Amino acid sequence: MSEQSAISLMAQNARKAALSLCAADLETRNQALLLIADSILSHVPELLEVNKIDVDKATEENLAAPLLSRLKLTEAKCQRMADGLRALAKLPDPLGTVSYAMELSPGLNLYRTGCPIGVVGVIFESRPDALVQISSLCLKSGNAVLLKGGREAIKTNEYLTSLICEASQKAGLPEGWCSLLHTREDVQEMLKQNESIDLIIPRGSNAFVRYIMQNSEIPVLGHAEGLCHVYVDDPCDLELAVKVAVDSKTQNLSVCNAAETMLVNRNIAEAFLPEVARQLKEKGMTLRGDEAVQKIICCAPATEEDWETEYLDAILSIKIVDSLDEAINHINHYGSHHTDSILSSDAAHVERFMTLVDSADVFHNCSTRFADGFLFGLGAEVGIATGKIHARGPMGMEGLCTYKYRLYGSGQTLTELNGGQIALTHQPIEKKLPY
């Protein structure tokens, strides 16, 4: 069998599985999540051993240190994966939820209910825990999924996928609902399966997302790069601002919600910059600043390219701005519409920032690192969508669902309505299905 037909068959099997998965009751889906969690924890030694093969190979190939950190599994990461699965099992069912209910005419009732998208293809980076998060969200929301992780994590992803499929089938879920792609050629073939796949979700750079959009007839929901900002306002609590700015950049360098540019109001720059620079440098950061910044602290010059760069590394660019509006304009011009935070003690400034910054997540007096589906209470996330259609920000179960309208009648016809034998009432009714 050719590789092309193998991917086509995989997509067709996923379509068949999706029809069964969307009908699986909540108890079955939750039981599958719990069994997957148990399976991961009972196979930690084997999982770490397999992951070490990937890590060793990536080390030989000189994978960047932040990316290597994302690739490497630990017992703590395995525990967090299991905790996330169990937390997801406790969340309400997104399927069948009624968001709109209206009596059109006596005995003719309309309901809008949540339902799965169907079959989703997700392309993501070399982070094995992302595979668990994405597949579990698809499971809970009744979607079949085709997964393509980074090649650096291939052995780990294969092992995790086998654990997920085996555990979910024990719970009674259909075979083929979750499958793993291996090569770029597999991805190219997946992009052609518009009759079987309903949505493609690529996680990566803007250029990568554009490439996927241009090479598939399947709808694409992009999760692009995270060029996040921290704006230090006048007035602000300087001690709080230092703490939050440092965490936003240094807590984890290789994630999309780490800050890459810090904007500082000119009025507080001399009081703020020396201390924040000291703490950032203690954590190994390289600082790049504009001319005004260089007059206050020792740092490398920043160029236009720095304002446009997602470093995912121990580098932070710093710019002094004259006003809140200049900061907002900078963020909207250079940012990726991901996550941006204002550190301020002026309520009017905070409200203006949150209203005018055109990003999926806007924060006040807290780290950009809180942009996370698990922390938001979504159970996990497929990624953080920076567009404005269908889903935005951390994309959890709701982002993997669409809706359908259910109309329950008792013999009504449009002929009767047009003839005046029945009349439209349009009365809101209880958001509860009749059966």
C-alpha positions in Angstrom: 0.0 0.0 0.0 1.4 3.4 -1.0 2.0 6.1 1.7 -0.6 8.3 0.0 -3.3 5.6 0.3 -2.2 4.9 3.9 -2.9 8.5 4.9 -6.1 8.6 3.0 -7.3 5.4 4.7 -6.2 6.9 8.1 -8.4 9.9 7.4 -11.3 7.8 6.3 -11.1 5.6 9.4 -11.0 8.8 11.5 -14.2 9.9 9.8 -15.9 6.6 10.7 -14.6 6.8 14.3 -15.8 10.3 14.7 -19.4 9.2 14.0 -19.2 6.8 16.9 -17.2 9.0 19.2 -19.7 11.9 19.0 -22.4 9.5 20.2 -20.3 8.1 23.1 -21.8 9.2 26.4 -20.0 11.5 28.9 -19.3 8.6 31.3 -17.5 6.6 28.6 -15.4 9.6 27.4 -14.5 10.5 31.0 -13.6 6.9 31.8 -11.3 6.9 28.8 -9.5 10.0 30.0 -9.0 8.4 33.5 -7.7 5.2 31.9 -5.2 7.1 29.8 -4.0 9.0 32.9 -3.5 5.7 34.8 -1.7 4.2 31.8 0.8 7.1 31.6 1.6 6.9 35.3 2.0 3.1 35.2 4.4 3.4 32.2 6.6 6.2 33.4 9.9 4.3 33.3 9.3 3.0 29.8 8.1 6.4 28.7 11.2 8.1 30.0 13.4 5.5 28.4 11.8 6.0 25.0 12.0 9.8 25.5 15.7 9.6 26.2 16.3 8.1 22.8 14.7 11.3 21.3 16.5 13.6 23.6 19.9 12.0 22.9 19.4 12.2 19.2 18.3 15.8 19.4 21.3 16.6 21.6 23.6 15.1 18.9 21.9 17.3 16.3 22.5 20.4 18.5 18.8 21.2 19.1 18.6 24.6 20.9 18.6 24.3 24.7 15.1 25.8 25.2 13.6 23.4 22.6 15.5 20.5 24.1 13.9 21.4 27.5 10.5 21.2 25.9 11.3 17.8 24.4 12.5 16.2 27.6 10.0 14.4 29.8 10.4 14.0 33.5 8.4 12.2 36.2 7.0 15.6 37.2 5.8 16.2 33.6 4.2 12.8 33.4 2.4 13.5 36.6 1.2 16.9 35.2 -0.1 15.1 32.1 -2.1 12.7 34.2 -3.4 15.5 36.4 -4.5 17.4 33.3 -6.4 14.4 32.1 -8.1 13.9 35.4 -9.0 17.6 35.6 -10.5 17.4 32.1 -12.6 14.5 33.1 -14.2 16.6 35.8 -15.3 19.4 33.4 -18.9 19.6 32.1 -19.8 17.9 28.8 -19.5 20.4 25.9 -21.7 18.2 23.7 -25.5 18.7 23.7 -25.2 21.8 25.8 -28.1 24.2 24.8 -27.0 27.8 24.2 -30.3 29.0 22.6 -33.9 27.9 23.1 -36.9 29.4 21.4 -40.6 28.5 20.9 -41.2 29.4 17.2 -44.9 28.5 17.5 -46.9 26.4 20.1 -45.4 22.9 19.9 -42.6 23.9 17.6 -39.4 24.4 19.7 -35.9 25.3 18.5 -32.6 24.5 20.3 -29.0 25.3 19.4 -26.7 22.6 20.8 -23.0 22.0 20.9 -21.5 19.2 18.7 -18.1 18.1 17.6 -16.3 19.6 14.5 -15.7 16.0 13.4 -12.1 15.1 12.3 -9.3 17.5 13.2 -5.7 17.4 12.0 -3.2 19.1 14.3 0.4 19.9 13.5 2.4 20.9 16.6 6.0 21.3 17.9 8.4 18.9 19.6 6.6 18.8 22.9 5.3 15.4 23.9 2.9 16.7 26.5 1.1 18.7 23.8 0.1 15.4 22.2 -1.6 14.3 25.3 -3.3 17.7 25.8 -4.6 17.9 22.2 -5.8 14.3 22.0 -7.6 14.4 25.3 -9.4 17.6 24.4 -10.5 16.0 21.1 -11.7 12.9 23.0 -13.7 14.9 25.5 -15.3 17.0 22.8 -16.1 14.0 20.6 -13.6 14.7 17.7 -11.3 12.3 15.9 -7.8 13.6 15.5 -4.8 13.1 13.3 -1.6 14.3 15.0 1.7 15.3 13.6 4.4 16.3 16.2 7.9 17.5 15.6 10.3 14.9 14.2 12.5 15.3 17.3 9.8 13.6 19.5 8.8 10.8 17.1 9.6 7.9 19.4 8.0 9.5 22.5 4.9 10.4 20.4 4.6 6.9 19.1 4.7 5.5 22.6 2.2 8.0 24.0 -0.2 7.4 21.1 -0.1 3.7 21.7 -0.9 4.2 25.3 -3.8 6.6 24.5 -5.3 4.3 21.9 -5.1 1.2 24.0 -6.6 2.8 27.1 -9.4 4.5 25.1 -10.4 1.3 23.4 -10.6 -0.4 26.8 -13.1 2.3 27.7 -15.2 1.4 24.6 -14.1 4.1 22.2 -13.8 3.3 18.5 -10.5 2.3 16.9 -9.0 4.9 14.6 -10.2 8.0 16.5 -6.6 9.0 17.3 -3.7 8.5 14.8 -0.1 9.7 14.4 1.5 11.0 11.3 5.3 10.6 10.9 6.7 12.6 8.1 6.4 15.9 6.2 5.1 13.9 3.3 2.3 12.6 5.5 1.3 16.2 6.3 1.3 17.0 2.6 -1.1 14.1 2.0 -3.2 15.0 5.0 -3.8 18.5 3.5 -5.5 16.8 0.5 -8.1 14.9 2.6 -10.8 17.5 2.4 -13.5 14.9 2.1 -12.5 13.3 5.4 -11.0 16.1 7.5 -13.0 19.1 8.8 -10.3 21.3 10.2 -6.5 21.7 10.3 -4.9 23.4 13.3 -1.2 24.2 12.7 0.9 25.5 15.6 4.0 27.4 14.6 5.3 30.5 12.9 3.1 32.9 10.9 4.9 31.7 7.8 4.2 28.1 8.6 0.5 28.8 9.2 0.3 30.7 5.9 1.9 27.8 4.1 -0.7 25.4 5.4 -3.5 27.8 4.5 -2.2 28.1 0.9 -1.8 24.4 0.4 -5.1 22.9 1.5 -8.8 23.3 0.8 -9.5 22.2 4.4 -10.4 25.1 6.7 -7.4 26.2 8.8 -7.4 27.6 12.3 -3.9 29.0 12.9 -2.0 29.0 16.2 0.9 31.3 15.3 3.9 32.6 17.1 3.8 34.5 20.4 5.5 37.9 20.3 4.3 39.0 23.7 4.8 42.3 25.4 5.0 43.7 28.9 4.2 47.4 29.2 5.4 49.1 32.5 3.2 52.1 32.9 3.4 55.4 34.9 2.1 55.1 37.6 2.9 51.5 38.8 4.1 49.6 41.8 7.7 49.3 40.9 8.4 46.2 43.0 5.4 44.4 41.5 6.4 45.5 38.0 9.9 44.1 38.4 8.7 40.8 39.8 6.1 40.3 37.0 8.3 41.4 34.2 11.1 39.0 35.2 8.7 36.1 35.5 7.1 36.9 32.1 10.4 36.5 30.4 12.4 34.0 32.5 10.0 31.5 34.0 10.2 29.4 30.7 12.1 30.7 27.7 10.8 28.4 25.0 7.0 28.9 25.3 4.8 31.1 23.2 3.5 33.1 26.1 6.9 34.3 27.3 7.5 38.0 26.9 9.9 39.1 24.1 9.6 42.9 24.3 9.3 45.1 27.4 8.0 48.6 26.9 8.7 51.1 29.7 7.1 54.5 30.2 9.8 57.2 30.1 8.7 58.8 33.4 9.6 55.7 35.5 12.4 54.3 33.3 15.3 55.5 35.5 13.6 54.1 38.7 12.6 50.8 37.1 15.2 49.7 34.6 18.4 49.3 36.8 16.7 46.8 39.2 14.8 44.8 36.5 18.0 44.7 34.4 20.0 43.4 37.4 17.5 40.6 38.1 17.2 39.6 34.4 20.9 39.4 34.0 21.2 37.3 37.1 19.0 34.8 35.3 21.2 34.8 32.2 19.2 37.2 30.0 20.8 39.2 27.2 19.2 42.6 27.0 18.8 44.7 23.9 17.6 48.3 24.2 16.9 51.4 22.2 19.1 54.5 22.6 17.1 55.8 25.6 17.4 52.4 27.3 21.2 52.3 26.6 21.7 55.6 28.5 20.2 54.0 31.7 21.5 50.4 31.7 24.3 48.5 30.0 22.8 46.5 27.1 23.3 45.8 23.4 21.6 48.0 20.8 18.1 47.0 19.7 17.3 47.1 16.0 14.0 47.1 14.1 14.3 43.4 13.7 14.2 42.9 17.5 10.7 44.4 17.7 9.6 41.8 15.2 11.3 38.8 16.7 10.0 35.9 18.8 13.2 34.8 20.4 12.2 31.8 22.4 15.6 32.3 24.0 17.4 34.2 26.8 17.0 37.6 25.0 14.7 40.5 25.8 14.3 43.7 23.8 13.5 46.9 25.7 12.0 50.1 24.4 11.2 53.4 26.2 7.9 55.0 25.2 6.5 58.4 26.0 2.9 57.4 26.6 0.3 54.6 27.1 -0.9 55.2 23.5 2.6 54.8 22.1 2.9 51.5 23.9 -0.5 50.3 22.5 0.4 51.4 19.0 3.8 49.5 19.2 2.1 46.3 20.4 -0.6 46.4 17.8 2.0 47.1 15.1 4.7 44.6 16.0 2.9 42.0 18.2 1.4 38.7 17.2 -2.0 39.3 18.9 -1.2 36.6 21.4 -0.7 37.9 25.0 0.2 41.3 26.3 0.3 42.7 29.9 0.1 46.1 31.4 1.7 46.8 34.8 -0.1 49.8 36.1 -1.9 51.3 39.1 -4.1 53.7 37.0 -7.5 52.2 36.4 -8.2 54.3 33.4 -4.9 53.3 31.8 -5.7 49.7 32.4 -9.1 49.9 30.8 -7.8 51.7 27.8 -5.0 49.2 27.3 -7.4 46.2 27.6 -9.8 47.8 25.2 -7.4 48.9 22.5 -4.7 46.2 22.5 -5.8 43.9 19.7 -4.7 40.6 21.3 -6.4 37.4 22.3 -5.2 37.8 25.9 -4.8 41.1 27.7 -3.6 41.0 31.3 -3.2 43.5 34.1 -0.5 43.3 36.8 0.3 39.6 36.2 2.7 37.5 34.1 2.1 36.7 30.5 2.8 33.1 31.4 -0.8 32.8 32.7 -2.0 32.5 29.1 -2.6 28.8 29.3 -5.7 26.6 28.8 -5.1 24.6 31.9 -4.6 27.7 34.1 -7.8 29.2 32.5 -9.8 26.2 33.7 -10.2 24.8 30.3 -8.7 21.5 31.2 -5.9 21.9 28.6 -5.5 23.6 25.3 -5.0 22.7 21.6 -3.0 25.9 21.4 -3.5 29.7 21.6 -5.4 31.0 18.6 -4.4 34.5 17.5 -7.0 35.0 14.9 -10.6 36.3 15.5 -12.8 33.6 13.8 -14.4 30.7 15.7 -11.8 30.5 18.5 -9.5 33.0 20.1 -6.9 32.6 22.9 -6.4 29.3 24.7 -8.4 26.9 22.6 -10.1 24.3 24.8 -13.1 22.1 24.3 -15.4 24.9 23.2 -13.0 25.8 20.4 -13.2 22.2 19.2 -17.0 22.3 19.1 -19.5 23.9 16.7 -23.2 23.8 17.0 -26.4 22.5 15.3 -30.0 23.6 15.4 -32.6 21.1 16.6 -36.2 21.8 15.8 -38.8 19.7 17.6 -42.3 19.9 16.1 -45.8 18.3 16.3 -46.9 18.3 12.7 -46.5 21.9 11.7 -46.1 22.9 8.1 -45.0 26.1 6.4 -48.3 26.0 4.4 -50.1 26.4 7.7 -47.9 29.3 8.8 -48.4 31.1 5.5 -52.1 30.4 5.6 -52.5 31.9 9.1 -53.5 28.6 10.7 -50.5 28.9 13.1 -48.6 31.9 14.2 -45.0 32.7 15.2 -44.6 33.4 18.9 -40.8 33.6 19.3 -40.9 33.0 23.1 -37.7 32.1 25.0 -38.1 28.6 26.6 -36.0 26.6 29.0 -32.5 25.7 27.7 -33.2 22.0 28.1 -33.8 19.4 25.4 -37.1 17.6 25.5 -35.6 14.1 25.4 
